[in-house]
Amino acid sequence: MSWMLLEEVGSGFAAQLARGALEAAGVPCRADTEGPADEFTSAQSLSGRGVGIYVPTERLEEARAILRELRSTPVDELPWDADDEEREHER
């Protein structure tokens, strides 16, 4: 499988958000910092270098559309996991 850079985001957190949206839609993806070293991701963000999000070449346009839709959705209209809402109410 051939992978293409979808985009670079500014932080590990932004990469996780993008990956979550893509994976929820069934699009395989990976970040260029994947691995056990979360400290590396933080250091990379502080260095000013973005985190690359990669998808299979044949899914590139679909992935772009997913991220466009995600970014155009107001935060209060984003779909949240029911388990997350239950945990929030328990606090």
Beta strands, then each sheet from edge to edge (+ up, - down):
strand 1: 3-9
strand 2: 30-31
strand 3: 51-56
sheet 1: 1+ 3- 2+
end
